[in-house]
Every structure is written in C-alpha cells, then in structure tokens.
Amino acid sequence: MKPNPIDQLPIPTTNGNLHKPLITTNHFILPVITLALLITVHLYIGNFSDLRLLNTATPTGNSTEDLKCNIFQGSWVFDDERETYYTNETKCIIDDRQNCMKYGRPDTDFMKWRWKPDKCELPEFDAAEFLEVVRGKRLAFIGDSVGRNQMQSLVCMLASEAYPIDVSYTNDTRFRRWEFPSYNFTLIAIWSPLLVKTRDPNPTNFTRDSIMNLYLDEPDDAWTSEIDNIDVIIFSAGQWFFRPFMYYEKGEIVGCHFCNKENITDLTVYYAYQMAFKTAFTTLLNHQNFTGLAFLRTFSPQHFENGDYNNGGNCVRTRPFSKDEMKLDGYKLQMYLTQVNEFKIAQSEGEMRNKEVKLRLLDTSDAMIMRGDGHPNHFGHPASDNKSYPDCVHWCMPGPVDTWNEFLLEMLKMEEGEGFIERAPQRNITKLNLR
C-alpha cells in the first residue's frame, strides 16, 4: 500500500506546537525500490543501446488510413510557373463561348491556380498516360453543355500527344466524336441535358420560359441507343432542371415546375433531379450489354453576383475564394446531395446484385464552388456581339475545368489491375508541339 502523502506533513498539536511523525520502515522501502529500478534501466540501455524506439504518434505503415487521400478535398494554390495544357491556338476545338483569351479577357491569373488535395499531391495531367489507360476504349460524355465543356477540355489536353480527328456522324455540334487512331480511342459527346426524355409542345416557338414536357421515368434515347458500344460513361446534368416543366411518369402528369397551372401539383426541382438520376442509373444497371465504368460528375455551381443572369448579375472576380470563404450551401448543396444520394443507392444496388457495372463519383463540386473567377462572364463573345447576358455557368478554356480531367485520369488509374483497365506500360514520350 502506498503511504498517504499527507502522512509526511508536520502534524499540529492542540497547543499549536508542531511534532514530526515517527520514522517507520515505510521510509526505507521507496528509496530502495527506486535505486533498484535505476540500476536496471541503466544496464538495459547499456546492453541494448542500438534499439530504435518508435514514437507512437508516427504511422508505422500498417494502417491503410495513413495511405488514403481524398483528391477532391483541398484548396487552390497559386502556381505562377505552371504552364497551361493548351492555348486558344492549340489544334483543337474550343467553343467561342468559353474561349476567354480569344475574346479579350484582360487577366490571366485564373489559369495559374492548381488544385492541392489536403493530404497529397494531384499529379499534372499526362496526355500519353491517359491515352494508354484508355487504349482501345470508347469514352462518352452524356449531359449538357457543361459536360461538353469538359469534353472539349479533354480533347485539347490530349492534343499535346496525338491529333484528334473529327469523325462525327452529324453536323450538330452537340453530338461529336473524336478519334485518336494510334491508340484506338474514341471520345464521344452526347447531348442529353436532362438525361430523360423531353418534348417541346411548341418547338417553333421555343423560349427560355417555354414549358417542356419531362418524362421522369423514361431515359433519353440519345444515350441509351449508344451504350452498347461505350466502355466509359461520364454523366452530368444540372442547370437545365431550373426551367419550367410539366412532369410525367407512366405517361401521366404528376406535377410541374413553374407552370402556373391550376389543379397541378407544383413539385420542386429536386424531385425531378432525383428522378432523372434514378432513371439513368436504373437503366444502366438493367442494361444487359453495358459492363463498363460509369462516373457521375457532380453538380457544377454557377457564380452570379450582384443579381441574376438577366438583371445585372455578373462574375468579375479575378481570384478564387478560399474554402473558408465559400462552401456549398443552399440550393447548390441540395442539388449536390440529391444526385449523390441517388448515386449511392444505385452503387449499393449494383453491388448487391453483383452487376459488372462500376459506378464511380467524380466529385468536383467542392473544388469548383471556390472558382468564381473561372467563368467567361462577357469574354465568351466577339466585342461586336450583344453581350447582355454574362456567362457565369460555363468555364473558360484553358481554366479550372481542366482540373476535372486531372481528377478523371487519377480515377481511371485506380481501375488499373481491377479487371477493367489493364496497367499501361511505362514509356518515354516526346510530346508534340501542337500549339
């Protein structure tokens, strides 16, 4: 039993004088034990001085958590020495509406910010490596004009390694096919901004406020007719869901959005967004001939400030927000959560059914909510055009949209050795100067 420390204190007597406690055998035990321990430790260190002591706070490499890095969580850092992957003179197609340098954007710092994940580095895009990873594959962007924005970025980024050849079946620029013959790789853009079937009751009188019919439980033939011959799909959709719609399920009206019709239920945009992705993912899982890889590229936020697109709003920033200044919130967060929730449901269902379809999340939203500086604003048109509506939805090229394809390459590389993509051989490549 340990001696009570209070027993070692002087004890006052009733007359105020202090008496010292009597000396007992307890006083000898503790010093003897301490001396013995010190001698033992000294001998131990002397005989085993070459042993390495481990700091318990240092990872030993036995935990997989130490090796994990979420490439989608991080911040933007300024890198004045990093060159863009292409310019507006590279031999590739940049839509004029995103060709900010061609139409006189005066600042250039928006091209000099790179994405830095919190716990690792995001490698620079390597066009030769990307083309080796997708050798013999067909990759399709299915969605709206922001998806086409990413597709055009990828074509330009790959142009440093191989000339893209336009083999499109139509003159409609919303449907494009690019071939890279030396890699037997085809890149496809399929216009399907809502992913499900639509019909315009008055196609000759279409305006921004026209009420379109949206068939929430019927996938769009534009992409379902193609997926037999596609290996990698990138789904994306967003801004189109905010327009007026009449919603149909099983051929019957179930509600509407901004229709102002009596006796018709006014449903939220989130309901239609959820149903569209549910239909898309269900169609993919039920399709007998698709056994490839499908990505959901998450909601791309717009950045109108000082008003909406039609009442004075603009996007004139010249540097990103920090992640303390700007996070997903409000309707942008709700759109993101709606599509990601449907993605997770589909992913779990696919795993339970042992489907060969691989569903992956290309989670770009947190990074892009900070890039209010990356939009064309009024620099997506010739100076002579009517620029009454600024563009704070699409992304300048080159610009932050190129980071999406850096993400894409890293995710494709994660599939190497998993049975879908064979590991690409290591090669020394002399890049072509196509600028």
N, C-alpha and C positions, 0 to 999 in steps of 0.2 A: 504494500500500500504506500502510495506517495505521501510524504509528510505534507501537511497543510501549510502553505506559505505563511499563514497568519501565526502559526506556532513559533516562527522565528523572530517575531516582533517583540520588543520590550512590553511587559505587562504592567499596567499601572496598579499600585496598591490602593487600599482605601484611604491611606493618609497622603496620597499624592506622590510617594516615592516610587522610583522605577526599580524593578528587580529583573535580572537577566534570567532566562529559562535555564533549567538544569541541563548539562551536557549528557546525551544518551548515545547508544550505539548507532542510532539513525544518522548521526553527524558523520560517521566514518564510511557508511555504505556508498553514498552517492559519489564522493571523490574517488573511491577505489574503482567503481564501475566505469566512471568517465576516463580514468587513466588507462584502464584495460582496453577500452574502445579505441582510444587514440593510438595506442601501440599497434593494435590490429590493423587499423586503417593505413598507418604508415608502412607496415610490412606489405599490405596488399598492393598499394600503389607502387612500391619499390619493385615488386616482382612482376607486375602486370602494367607497367607504365606505357607499353606500346598499344594498349587497347584504345579504340576510338569510342568516345562517349557520344551518344546520339541525343540531340535536342528533341524533346518530344513534340515540339511545335513544328519541326521540319518534316515535310512529306517524305515518306520512305519509298514511294513508288508503288506501294501495294494497293492504294485506293484509286479506283477508276475516276473518282470525283476530282482528283488532282489533275487529271488529264483533260477534263471536259472544258470546252469553251463554246459559249453561245455566240456565234459570229453576228447575230442580229442585235445584240445588246452592246452598246458602246457609245462613242461620241465622234464628232467630226473634228479633225485636226488639220491645221493649215500646213500645206507642203508646197513651198514655192519652187522646189526643184523637180517635182514630178511632172512629166510631160503628159499631155492628153494622149489617148489611144488613137485618135484620128483628128482631123480638122474638117472644116467645111469644104475643103478641096480634095479630100480623100475620094478615091474612086468607089463610091457607094452612094446610096440614095438617102438623103436627109430631107424629110418633108419641110417645105419652106416655113411652115408654121412653127417648127422647132429649130430652125436654122438661125439662131440668135446672132451669131457673128456675121453672117451674110447680110443681115438687115440692121447692123449698126449698133448692137448693144455696146455701150461705151466701157463697161467694166469687165474685167476678166477673172477676178478672184474667185468667182463662183465655180470655176473649173479646177481650182487648186486645193480644194478640201478633199481629204481622203477619209474613209471610214476606219476607225480604230476600235475593234472589239475590246471589251473591258479586260479580258484575261489572255489575249493572244494577239497575233497579227493576222490581218486579212491579206493574203498574197495578191500581188498585182496580177492582172489578167494576162494569161499566156495563150495567144491565139492558136499556136501549134499544139499545145497541150489540150485545149478544148476540142480541136478538130480530131485529135487522136482518140479522145474519150468517146466522141460521138461517131466515130468512123462507122460507115455502113448503116447509120440510123436516119430516121426522119423525125424532126422536132417541129411541133406546131404550137404557135401562139393562138389561143382561142379566146376572143374577147373583144374589147372596144379599142378606141384609138390610142388609149394609154398603153394597152398591150402592144399595139403596133409601134408605139414609141420605143418600147423595149426591144422589139424585134429589129427595128432599123438600127438601134444602137448596137445590137449584137452583130448584125451584118457588117457594120463599119468597123467594129473591133476585130472581126475575123479577117477583114480585108488586108490587114498587115501581113497575113500569112498566105492567103490564097484569094484569087479573083472570084467574087461571087457572080454567077451567071443567072440572069433572069429567065426562068422557064415557066412563067405564069401562063395559065390557061385562058386568062381573060385580061382585058384592058382595065377592068375595075381595080383601082389601086388598093382597095380594101382587101382584096384576095391576091396574095403574092406568093411566089415560090422562087427560092434561090438555091442553086446547086453549087456545090464545091466538088467538082468531078474527081480530083485526085484523092479525095477522102470518101467518095461515095456518100456524101452527106447532103441532105436536103432540109432546108429551113422554110417553113410554111407559115403564112399569116391567114387566119380565117376570121372574117368579120362576123361576130355574134355578140353584140354588146350587152345582151340580156340573157344569153345562154339558153333561153327557152323561146318557143315560137311567139311571133308577134304578127299583127296585121294592122295596117293603117286603113281605117274605114274610108278616108278621103285622101288617097295618095297624090292626087293632082293639086291638093290644097294643104300641103303639109307645112306646119309651122312649129315653133318651139312649144306652143301651147296646145297643139293638136292632141286629142285623146286617142291613144293607141290601145288596141286590144292585146293583152298579155296573157298567154296560156301557161299558167304556172306549173302545170304537171306534164307538159309536153316539151321535150328537148328540141332544140333548133336543128333542123335537117342540115343546115350549113356545115355543122361539125360532125353530127352522127353519121352522115354519109361518107365521111373521110377516115374515121378512126380505125377501120380495118387495116389501113396501111400506114399507121403512125406508131412510133415507138415511145416518144416522149411528148407529153402534153403540158402546156402551161395555161391554166385557166386564170382569167382575171376579169373583173367587172365592177362597176361602181357608180359613176356619175349619171348614167342613163336612167337609173332607177328613181331619180327625183322628179322626172317629168310626169305629166298627167297620164293615167292609165285606167282602163277597165280590166279588172282581173277575172280570169276564167279558170275553173277547174272542172274536169269531166264535162267540158263543153257548156257549162252553165256559169253565169255571172255570180261571183261570190263576194264582190265588193269593188271598190275603186280607190283611186288616189287622185285628189284634186279634180274630181269630175263634176262636183256640184250638182249631182243628180238626186232627186228625192227618192226615197224608198230604196236606196242602195247604200250598203254599209261602207263607211269611209275607213279603209284599212291603212295601216302605216306602211311606210316604205320598207321597214324592217321585215314585215311579214312577207312581202314579195321577194325581198333579198334572200331571206331564209329559204323560201320555197324554190327559188331558182337554183340555188346551190344544192339543195336536197335533190331536186330532179336531175341535175347534172351528175352528181356523184352516184346516185342510184342507177342512172343509165350506164355509167361507166362500169360499176360493179356487176351489173346484169348482162353486160355485153359479152358474148361468148368469145369473140375473136380479139379482144383487147387484153393483152397480158403485159403491158408496158408500165411506164413510170409516169405518174401524173402529179404535177405541182399545183398548188393554189398559191398564186402571188397575191398577197393581201392588199387591202384597200389602200389606194394611193390618195393622200389628202390634198385638197386644193388649199390655197392660201390667199384668198381675197381679204384685203384690209381696207378700212375706210369706206366700206359699203359692199354691196353685191356686184356681180359682173355687169349688171345693167343700170346701176345707179351710183357710179363713181368709184367702185372698188378697184383696187389695183394690187400689184405685188412688186414693189420697187426696192425691196431690201437688197443689200449687196454682201451680206454675210449670213451664215446660218444662225439659228437660235442655239443656245446651249440646251442640254436636256433638263436643266433646272428651270429654264425659261418657257419651254414648250413641251407638252406631253399630249398624247391622245386623250381627248375628253369629249364630252357632249355627243353629238350625232356621229362624229368621226370614230369615237371609241365604240359606239353602239354598232356601227356598220362593221367594224373590225371584229367585234365579239360575235356578231351574228354569223358571219361567214366562217370564222374559225370554229365555232361550236358545231356547225354542220359538217365541217371537215373532220373534226374529231369523232363525231358519230359515225361517219362513213368509214373512217380509218379503223375504228373498233369493229364495225360490222364486217369489213373486209377481212380482218384478222380472224374473227370468229368463224367465218365461212371458208377460211383458208384460200381466199382468192389470190391469184397470182398478181393482180394489180397492186402496184406500190404507190401509196399516196404520201406525198411529202409537202411540207409547208415552207414556202419561200416568203419569209416573214419580213417584209420590207417596211412596214408601216411606222415602227418606232424611229427608224433612221430618217424616213422621209418627212415626218411631221416637223422636223427641225429645219428643213431646207426650203424655207420661204423665199430664199434668194435664187432658187434654181429654175424658175418658170420664165417663159418668154415675155410675159407682160405685153408690151406693144412691139416687141422686137421679133415678131414672127411674121411680118408682112413688109412688103416694099413701102417706102415712105409715101408713095402716091395712093396707097390703098386707104379705104375708110377703116380707121382703127378705133372705132367706137367701143368695141368690146375687147378688153385686155384678156390674155390667156394666162390664168393662174392655176390651170389644171394640168396641162402637159408640161414636159420638161425639156429644157434646152439641150441640144446636142452639139458638141460634147457637153457633159454636165453630170449631175448626180445620178441620173438614170443609168449611167454606165456601171455604177456600183451594183445594180441588180444583177448584172451579168457576171461580176466578180463573185457574188453570192452563188449564182447558178453553177458556175464552174466548181466551186468548192463542194456544193451539194452533189453534183454529178460524180465527183471524185470519191465521195463517200460510198457510192454504189459500186465502186470497183471491188471485185472479189466477192460480191454478194449474188452473183449469178446473172445479173442483168447486163452489167458492163464489164468487159474484160480489162484487165490492167494494161494501160497504154505503155508501150516500150519507151525507154528514155532515148531521146535523140538530141543532137546539137543542131539547131535550126538557124540558118541565116535568114533573117526577116527581110521581106521585100519592102522596098521604099515606094509606097503607092500614094504618097501624099502629093 
